Amino acid sequence: MNAPNPTSTSLARKELARLIDHTLRRSETTTEEIKQLCAEAREHGFFSVCVSGSRVAQAAAQLEDSDVKVTAALSFPLGNADTDVKRYETEVAIDHGAHVIEVAVNIAFLKDGNDAALLRELRDVVEASDERPVSVWFDLELLRPDETARLCQAAVESGAKGVSLAVHAGATASVNALKMIGPFIGPNFGAKIEYETMTRDEVLRLLDAGATRFGMRNGAQWLAGL
C-alpha cells in the first residue's frame, strides 16, 4: 500500500499517475463505464482501478495484460455487513482477480466501544485476503479524533497495510487528519486520501504529510489538466 517517497520539489506526471486509484463505485455503474474506467487506467498508468465487488471480475479481465491493479471495495459505503459476509466477499473478490482489498469499517463497533469486535473483523478480512494488501476505509467526518486513533491502531494490529480516508472538508482537513493519525500508524503504513478537487500543490502537501495514494473518480481529467 505504500507509495514511492517523492519530495515536494517535483513529480512527473507518470509518477503522479502511479499514486492514483481510478475509482468508480456507484450503484448504477454500467459495463461500458467499467470498460472506460479500465481503458483510462491503462492509458494513464494508474496504480489501480477501485470498483465494487460485483465488478472485480470484469475489471480484472479488462486489465489482465497490464500493470494496473484491481482494488475491490467491499461493504462500501456503510461497512455494517456481518463479519462473515465481509470475509466471504473478500474470498470471492480474490477468486475474481482482486489485487487489493479495501473494506469499509463497521463504525458501530467504535461507537459502542467494542474494539475487540472491530479487531476480530479486520483480522478475518486480512486472513481471507490470502496475503493481498488490505486497506481499511472510513468516512473521517463520522468519527471523533479518539475513535479515529482507535481505528488506526486496530488496522495496524490486524495486519492490514493501510487506511483509506474519505474527506469532505478539503486538503487542509486532510493534512490535519494525516498529522493526527501519523503517530498511530507509523511511517510505513499506507494512507490513502479520497478527495476530488485537489490541485497539484495540494497533492504535494498531502504527500509531505504522509499520504501514499489518492482515490479519484476524475483521475483521468485531473491528470490531463495538469
N, C-alpha and C positions, 0 to 999 in steps of 0.2 A: 504493500500500500504506500510505501514511501516513494516520493518523487526525487529526482536529482536535486542537489542543493545549490541552486543558482543564486548568485548575488543579485542585488537590486540594480547593478550598474547597467546590465544589458541582457536581453533574452531574445534570441532569434525566434521568428515565427514558428519554426519547426519545433523548437523546444517548448514553446507555449502550448502548441497543439498536443504534445505528449503529456500535458498536465490536465487535459480536459476529458471528462466523461460526457459524451454526447448523449443527452438524456431525453427519453420520451416515455412517460408512464401514464398518460391519460387513459381513462377507461374506454374512451371511444376511438382509440388509436387503430388505424386500419393497416392491412397488409401492405398497401402501397406506401404508407407513411413509414413503416419499418424499413422497407426497401430503400426509400430515400435517405433515412437516417443512416443506414449502413453504407450507402454509396458516399455520403458526405464524410463519414468517418474514415473511409478508405482514402478519399481524395485529400483530406487534410492531415491524415496520420494521427488521429486522436488516440488517446490511450485506450478508451473503451466506448462501447455504447451501453447505456444503462436502461434496461427495459423491464417490464413486469414479467412474472414467471411464465405466463402463457405465451410470451413472445420470444423466449430464450431460444427455442429450437430453430425458429425462423432466422433470428439474428445470427446464430452460430453457423447455419448453413450459408447465409449470405457472406459471412466473413471468414469462411473456412481456410482460404489460402492467403490470409492477410495477417499482419501483426496486431490488428485491433482486437482487443479482448471483449468478452461479453460479461457485463455485470448484471446479475439478477437481483431486482428489487423485490423483496419478499415481505409480505404482510404490510405492504405500503398502502396508505399512509398511517393507518390507525395503530398498527402494532399490537392489537389486542386479541389476535388469534391465539388459540390454545398452544401451549408449548409443543405438544406432539404434532400439531398441524405445521408449525414452523419447521420442525425437524423434517417432516415428510416433504414440505415444499423445498427445503434445501437439497434433499436427496434427489428429488425429481429434476431440479434445476441443474445439478451436477450431471445427471444422466443425459440431459438435453444439451449439454455443452457449455455451461456457465464456467467462467474462469474466476470470477469474483462473486461473493455473496454480500449483499447489502440488506440487512434485516432491520426493519423498524422495531424499535424497542417498545416494550409494554410499559408505558408511562405510569399506569395504575400501580404497578409494583413499587415504584419510587414514592408515589403519593401516599401509599399505605405503609411505607416504611419497611416493606418486605424485600429487603436487599438480597436475602438468601434465595428467594424465588427468581429474582432477576438474574442472579449469577448462575443458577442452575439452568435457566433457559438459554442464556448466552453460551454456556459450556456445551449444551446439547447441540446448538446450531454449529458451533465450531467443530465438534466431533463429527457431525453429519456432513460437514463441508469437505471431508476427506483431504485435508491439508490445503485446500484452496483458501486464499485470504478472506476473512470476514470483516466487514465494516459495520458498525452499529449506528443506524440512522435515527435521528430525533430532531424534533422541532424545538429549537433553542428557546423560543418565546413561551413555551408551555412549562418551563422548569425554572425554579429558583436557583440561584448560584450553588447552594449547598446540594441540591438534587443533581445538578449537572456534574458537580465534583464526584458524587457517589456513583453516578452512571459511568463516568470515565474510569473510575477505579475498578468497577466491575468489569468493564470492557477489557481493560488491561489484564486483570486477573483471569478472565475467561479464556485467554489465548487468542482473542480477536487481534487483528492487525491495524485497526483504525476506527475512527469515529467519523460520521458524516453529519454536518450541522446544516440544517435549513435555517436561513437567516432572512428576516424580512425588513430589518431596520437599516440596512446599508453596510458599506465597507467598514466604517468606523466601529460599528457594533460588532462586526465580525472580528476585527483586530482585537478589540477588548475581550471578546469571548476566547480567542486563541490564547491571549495572555493569561486569562483566568484558568483555562484548563491545562496550560503547559506544565505546571508542577505535578499534575496528577497523571499525565500520560507520558511525560518524558520526551526526549529529543528524537527518539527512533520510532515513534508511533505515528501512524498516518492520521492526518486531519484534513478532511475534505470539506470545502465550503460550497453550499448551493446558494447562488445569488445571481440574478440575471443581468444586471445593468452595470457591471464592473467596468471601469476603464482599465487600460493597461497599467497605469500608475497605481491604481488600487490593487490590482493583482500582485504587483511587485511588493507593495506594502504588506499584503497578506502573506506572501511567501516569506518575507522577513520576520513576520510574527509567528510563523510556524506552519502555515498551510502547506499541504503537499499535493493537493489535487483540487479541481473545481468541477462542480456539476452544473452544466448549462444546457438549456433547451435550445438556445440560439447560438450554439458554439460556432457553427459554420459562418453565420452572418457576423458574429463578433470578430472572428479571426480575419475574415475578409475585409472588415472595416478598419483594421489596424493601419 
